[in-house]
Amino acid sequence: ARLHMDLLSRCTDGNLLHRALFHLPESLNDAYGESMTRIVSQNQYASRCLFWTLYACRPLTVPELHFAASFEPHASAPAKEPSHSEVSMLHEAAGLLSIDSVSGTVQLVHRTAEEYLGGPAARVFFPTAKKHIAETCLTIITSDEVVDECYMTKGLSSLESKNCLLDYAITYWGDHAREVNDDEQTTQVLIRAFLNKLCWRRPPLESSYVTTVDIPKRLGFGSYFVDWSALHVLAYFGILGKAKRLIKQGADTNESENELGVAALHCAVHRGNERMVELLIEHNANLNAISKDGNTALHIAAEQGHRKLIKTLLSRRVNSRIANSQGATALQLAVGTAYDEATVPLLIKCRFDMDVQNIVTGNTALHLAVGLKRPRILLFLI
């Protein structure tokens, strides 16, 4: 009904309104298609609002979405006046967007809209959307002052107030770049430019360098590692094409001279990037490489619940009895995680030695399951 009313409200005279009343779309998909055809042909800003909302890795606020939809990557600046009117944005999007009253973020008006726009219709209405989003993010973050704020030695960024999309772009650029075809030259050039600056402008590693003990879930402002190579970053985000080129140029897949002692394989496994893991294995990555905390790729896959990667690693005959600095094998590390009911049976089926003891505490996986009160895991282990 809302889509019908929007279509009718745009009729400029009585004759048009009369004809529109007799030709209203009968199905929901027809209504979406009618609205999208008009938006794409007449309103680039609204079209961008829609595909940013559809493809964004997290919900965007009104100011973030306005900036994103207004930004021209090749001009490195917004093309629309910086107005954040919620009413005007919703009007231009023809009723396909709504704003959450609690969080203030923009979302598609209904799940059916997401299903329609995310299906075959995306190839018709948004053929270059993913490329545009990736290039917008990369253009925003490639300036020297932004790159300097990425490293973990820095505190809170002072730049975020100047560009409301900056935090999103520095955190999710890689997720969007991963979705772009390798033959998109502009995107590849922007990726190379950012990684080059990230390596060239890194500050010296000092004793005051503070880091986490684990690979972070997200890389954002103040969380990029000073001592990670470009291949580490590419493996973390799963950007396959660029990683292939770096390896072909001689990048070491086993380089782990960094504060965490991690190789590119650890980064790829942590994020569940299956194709990147296959690429690294094909180029002689050490499957039993140990990080500073003693974890192998199998430890990380078990802890993060990546079933397919566990299968991949076990099929390559990794050493499943390696203990980390806490004395735990991958099986023992899996027990008690949110994914243990999915991973523990898999590890057992792959002939893990269930009786191996933790070399620090002496516990087996069975001891851990009892202590953590995991009855379903006990059924697998007894």
C-alpha positions, 0 to 999 in steps of 0.5 A: 500500500505504501509503494502504491501511494508513493507511485500515485503521489508522484502523478503531476496531473489528473490524467496521469493519476487516473491511468496510474490507478488502473495500472497499479502493480498487482504483486509486491515484486512488481511494485518494487520493480516499478519503484526501482525502475523510476529511482534508478532512472531519475535519482542517483542519490536515492539509488545509492542510499538503497544499495549502501543500505543493502550492502553495508556491513553494519547499519548506517546512521542518517549522516553516514548514509547521506555522506556515502550516497553523496560521495564521488570517489573520483572527485574525493568529495561529496557532490550533494549539499550536506543536508541530513534531513530524514524526511527528504531521504525517505521521500527520495527513496520512494518508501523503500527505506525506514529509520529505526527509532531506537538506534537511528540507523537506516534500514530497508522498509521490509524483509521482502525488500531486502530479498527482492533487491538482494536477488536477481534484481541486484544485477539489473539495478545495482550492477556497479554498486559493490565497486562503487562502495569499495572505491568510496571507502578506499578513497576516503582512507588513503590520505596520509593523515588517515593512514597515520591514525590507523596504527595501534600506537595511536590513541583516539582519532581526531579525524572522525568528526570531520568525516562521519563515514571514516570509521566505517571505511577504515573498518570495512574497506577490505570486506567490500574490496573482497567482493569486487572482481580482480579485473576492476583496475581502479579498485586494484590501484586504490588497494595497492595505494592504501597498502603501500602507504600503510607499509611506508608510513608505519611508525617505528616499533617502540617499547610503548607499543601496546597490542592485544594478545589475539588477532582482533575481530575488526581492524579499525582506527588505532588497531592496525598492527605496525609490524604486519605485512601487506600480505597479513592485511590481505589475508585478514580481509580475504582479498584473493586477487591482490594476495596472489600478485604479492605472492607471485612477486615474492611475498613470504607466506610464512613471515611471522616476525611481528608482535603476535608471531602470526603468519598470514595463515593465522589471519586468514583462518581467524576470519574464516577466509576459506579461499585465502587459506587454500591459496596460502596452503598451495604456496607452501604455508606452514600448517603447524606454524605457532604464534606467540601464544602457541596457537596453530591455525587449527587452534584458531579454527577450533576456537572460532568455530570454522568447521570447513577450515577444520576439515581443510586443515585436518585433511592436510595432516596437521599436527593436532596434538600441538599444545599452546602456551596454556597447554591446550590442544585444539580439541581442548580449546574447542570445548566450552566455546559457543561452537563446541557442539559443531566442532568437537564431533568433527574433531573426534570424527577426525580421530583426535586423541581424546585422552591427550592431557593439557601439559599445564593442568593435566586436564583432558577434553573430558575433564573440561566438558565436566567442569564446564557442564557441557552434557552434549559434549560429554556424550561425544567424548564418552 
